[in-house]
């Protein structure tokens, strides 16, 4: 069930289901983006790096956040536009085989001057199966008001 502007308030959190990142995910992302850096795609090369194994593309993790958030249904039907990805950080690497979940924390909400939409400032955190933060930042969103959704 979608959450409209009036349903959201600072401090609310939503946790997504988990998803395990596969080798196919990484290789497909490399092909789609043409980011074939060896730290992502070459087992032998990556085994000689500081992590000893291939790491997942940073933007694959950020993209997974968007997909995982969609799976919750919280913003399905109420989202108008993703306004930006800001202050995105990668404190730890993500590896093939990691199972990640995403937590969305509402920082603030406000009505736009149009009166039919609002801005939702969100902190998004991607964690691995050990609960370690692997990515974090802002993904602010424009959402409908209830009145606009019913119009």
N, C-alpha and C positions, 0 to 999 in steps of 0.2 A: 504494500500500500504506500503510495507516494506521501512524502512529507512536504507540505507547503510552507511558506515563510512563517505563518502563524504557529506551525507545529514545531518549529526549531528554536532553541534558545542556547545561549552561551553555557558551556559546560557539558552539554549532551555529548555522548559518545556512541559510536556504532562500530562493531567489530565484524569484519567480513568472514566468510568461510575461508578455509585454507586452500592452497594450490601448490602442488609440487612442480618445480621447474625442471623440465626435461632437456636432454641434449637436443631433441628435435626443436624445442622452443628456441634455444640459443642459435642453432644453425639456421632456422627459418628467419629469425630476427636479423641475423647477419646478412642473409640473402636479400631480405626486403630493404634493409637500410644501406646495404653495401659497406657495412662496417665489419670488415673481415679481419680485424686486428687479431694477431696470433694469441693474445692473452685470452681471447674468447673461443677461438676455433682450432687451435693446434695443441693437442695433448702433450706432445713432446716439448714444444717450446714452453708451454705454461708450467710444465713440471720443473723447470729451471728458474721460475720466478719466485718472488718472495712468498707467494701463497701456495706454491707447489702443485697447483691445479688450475684448470680454466676458471675464469670468473664470468659471471653473467653480466651482460651489457647493463650499464646503469639505467639507460632509458627503457630497457625491457622491464626492469623492476618498476619504474614509474608508470609505464603503460599497464602493467599488471594491476597496479593500485586502482587505476580507473576501471578496469574490468571487474575486479573484485568488489569494488564499491557498487557497480551496476548490479551485481548478483544479489545484493541485499534488498534491492527494490526501494530503498529509502528515497531516492531522487528520481525514480522511474516515473515519467509522466509529469513531473514538476520542474525538472531542470530545463532551463532555457539555453544557457551557455556556460561553458567553462571559461572563466575570465583570465586565468593565467596559472602558471606553475612558478612559484617564487621561493627564493631562499632554500632551494632543494639541496640536500646534503646526503653524502654517502659515507657515513661513519665507519662502516664495515663492508667487506665484499659479500656478495651473494654467490653461491656456488650451485652448479648443476646438482640436483637432488635435494636442495633445500625446499622445505615447505614453508611458504610465506602466508602471512595474514596481514590485513591492513586495518588500522584503527583510524577512524575519523573523529576528530574532536571539534565541535562547533566553538569558535572563538567569539563570534558576534554575528548579529543579523541586523539589517536595516532596510527599510522600505525605500525604493527609488522614487524619484520625483514623479515618474509616470503613475505610480500608485498601483500598478498591476503586477509588479515584480519586486523582488528584493535581492539584496546581496548577502550571501552567506560566506563569512570568512571561516576557512576550515584548515586545521592542522592535520596533516595526513602522515601516518607513521607505518612503515613497512617493517615487520619483524620476521625473523626466521623461526624455525621450530624450537630453538633454545630461548626464545623471547628476546633475543638481542635486536636492537634497532639497527637495521641495515640501510634504511633510507628514511628521510623525513623532510617535510617542507610544507608549503602552503599550496592549496589547490582551491582557490575561491570560485564560487559558483553563483550564477544568477538563477533564481527560482521564481515560479509563479506564486501569487497569493491565491488563497482559496477562491475568492470572488472571481478572479481572472480565469481560473480553471473551470469554473461552473458557467462562465459566460458563453 
